[in-house]
């Protein structure tokens, strides 16, 4: 069914439960725009032979265990967001990750379902998928700061464009799918919530919170709790200046570590430093 009245967007960061919500909405009878794709191109198993030019998805299904019901994503939206050419999409619901939503054409968006998951569980899931090395403290810190930064930017963007948002907490979804799907489908006034709830399994919440540096863990947990408590005003008030400066320092340090020859030691006052 071609949508002409604006799209419902499902957004969140990677490994937050957006695919589960897409699957549940599809099962409830609401047309989704996207494909199941059992494994992502940016999975640890490598890229397709042609670099993803013809299809950035592989037939290898080893990654399907991480998303048992598929990803339900559109290739053309990944990293670029929704563009005017997406106005005639075949479907009502599209998945757009938080990093890409602020790049999107806002007039195409009718409403947004925002999926949040305990960030310490997200990090554990990404480690399990091979996306992060648990021993790389800098990269863990990088992902933690990026989590907070991208979600805050996206949340403020949605407020600035006056788009209605329905928050879905992943842990609440897997623990009581009937209640959450009744809430979501009632908000959309679309779909059969009990059918949608059938695809959600409690076993999906299988990633234990990662144990990392206390300061990082507390910062992530406090940020997540704002959403659990629906304390959105505190999210809007967040000043990202410091976190962006920290991100810049981390990026530089990681680049220096990877390319030490590009950053030779300087001679200062007759000494090598």
N, C-alpha and C positions, 0 to 999 in steps of 0.2 A: 504494500500500500504506500503510495507516494505521500509524504507529509508536506503540507503547505501552511501549517499553522504554528510553526516553531517546533523545535526538537526538545525532548527531555534528555538531559545529559546525566550520565552516571560518571562521577569523578572521584578521585582519590589518588594516593601515591601507589607505586608498584607494591604488590603483595599485601594490599590493604583490604581486599575483598570485593573489589569492583567487578571482577569476573563472576563471582558468586551472585551478586545482585543482578547482573545482566542475565545470567542463566535463569534466575528465579522470575524475573519479569517476562522473559521469553516463554517460560513454562506456564505463566499465568495467562498467556494469550495475547500479550502486547507485542506487536512487531518490533524487532530490534534490527538495527543496521549494523552489520558486521559479520565476521566469519569465525568459526569455532577455533581454527588453528591450534593444533595440539602443542606446538612449541614455538617460542619466540625466536627471532633472529638474534637477539642479544642474550640468548641463554649461554651457559658455559660450554655448550657443545659445538660452538662455531657457527659460521655463516654458510649460506647456500653457495653453490659452485660459481654462480655468476655475480656474487656480491649482493644478491637480493634485487637485481634489476627487474627480473621477470616476476619474481615472487619472493618477498622477504620472509617466507615461512617454509619450513622444511617438512618433508614427509616423515622424518625420524620422530617417533613418538615417545622417546625416553623422558622428555620434559612434561608429558601429559600427566604424570603422577602428581605434579605440583599444582595443576589446575584440572581436577578430574572432570569438570563439565565444560572445559574449553575456555578460551579467552574472550571471544566475541568482540573483536576489534576490527577497525577499518584501517587498512594500510595507509590510505591517503590522509588520515587524521594524525597519525603518529608523528610527533615532533613538530608538526605545523599547525595543529588545531583546526577548527572549522573555518572554511573559507566560503565565499559567495557561491562557488561552484557546488557546494554541498547542499544547496537549497532544495534540490530535487531528490534527496536520498530516499531510497526505498526502505522505510521503517520510521518508527516514532522515537526510538531510544538509541542514543549513540554513547559509546564510552570514550571519554577524553580525559587523559591523566592531568593532574593539577599543574604539571609543568607546562602543558600545552593549552589549557583552557584560557589563560589571559591573552594568548596569541589569537584567539578565535574571534570571529565576526559576531558581535553580541546580538545583532538583530535576528540571527538564526535560532537563538536560545529562548525557549519558553520557560523552562524551569530546570532545576538541578537537584539531583540526588547525590549528596556528599557522603562518601563512605570513610569512616575513621576506624582505625584499629590500633590497639596498644603498640606504640612505636618500638618498644623493646621486643615484642613478638614479631614485628615487621623485620627488624634487624636479624633476628634469629632465622626467620624464613628466608631472607636473602642470603644468609650464610649457607643454609641448607641447599639452596638452589645454586650455590657456587658463585654468586655475584660479589661477595665480600669475603675477604680473608679475616677470620676472627682474631688473628694475631696482629693485624695491621691497625694500630690505635689511631693513626692519622685518618685512615679511610673510614673507620667507624665514626670518628668525630665529624668528618666531612658529611657523611650520610645523615648524622643526627642534626647538624645545622641545616642541611639542605631540606630535611623533613619539615622543620619548623618554618624555615624561610618560605618554601614553596607553598605550603598550606596557608600561611598567613597572607601572602601576596594574592593567592587565588581567592581567599575568603573576602579580602578587601575589594578585589575586583568585582566580585559578585554583588557586594553591597553598593558599590559605585554605579553599577549598571542595573540596580533595582530588580534583580532576578530572584524569584522565590526559591528557597532552598529547603530541602528535607534532609535532615541529618540521619544517617544510619550508622550506628555503632556495630562493628562487625561481631564483637563478643555477644551483644544482645541478639543479633540476627541468628547466630548459630545455636544459642541457648534457648531461644523462643521464636523460631521462624514464623509461626502462625501469627503471633502478636505483631511482629515487625512488618510482615507482608500485608496484614490487614491495615496497618497504619499507612504504609506506602501506597497501596492500591486505592485506599480511601482518599488519600491526598490527591492522587492522580485522577480519581474517579474512572479508573480503567482496570481491567483485568480481574482474574479470579485468584484472590490471595491464597486460598488453601491449596490450589494446584501449584502455585509458585513456591509455597513453603515446602512442598514435597521433595524438591531437589536439594534442599539444604540439610546437611548432616552435622551433628554435633562433633563428630570426629574431625571435621575440617579445622577446628580450632586446636591444632596439634603442635603449634610452635610455642615452647616455653620461653618466657622472657629471658633475654640474654643478660648475663651478669657482666657489667662494664663499669668503668670509672664512675664513682658515686656522683660527681658533679654532673656528668653527662646524663646519667640515668635519671637524676632528680629533675633536671631541666626538661627532659623528654616527658617524664611522667606528669610533671606539673602542667605542661602544655596540653597533653592529652586529657587531663582531668577537666580542663576548661570546657572541652567539648562534651565530656560525659555529664558535666553539671549544666550544660547548655548556657554557659557564661560567655556569650559571644561578644559582649561589650569589651571584655578584657582582651579578646583576640584582636578586635579592631584597634585598640589602644597601643598594641605592641609596636615598639620602635625597633626596626630591623637594622639600624645603623651599625650597632656593635656586632651583630651576628654576621653581617655582610663583610665587615672588616676582618673578622675571624676567618671567614671563608676564603677571603683573598690571601691571608697569611698561610692558610693550610694549602691552598692550591700552589702557592709559590714554593713552599717547603717541599711538597710532593714532587713538583717539577724539578727543583734543585737536586732532590734525591735521585730522580730518574736520569737527569742529564747533568752530572757534576762538571763535565768538561765545558759546558756552556757558561759556567759561573766560576771562573778561575779566581783564586785568592788574590787579593789586592795587596800591594806593598804600601804600607803607611808608616811614614816617619822612619824609614830605614829598616822597618821590621816587616816580616811576612805575617799576615793576619788571616 
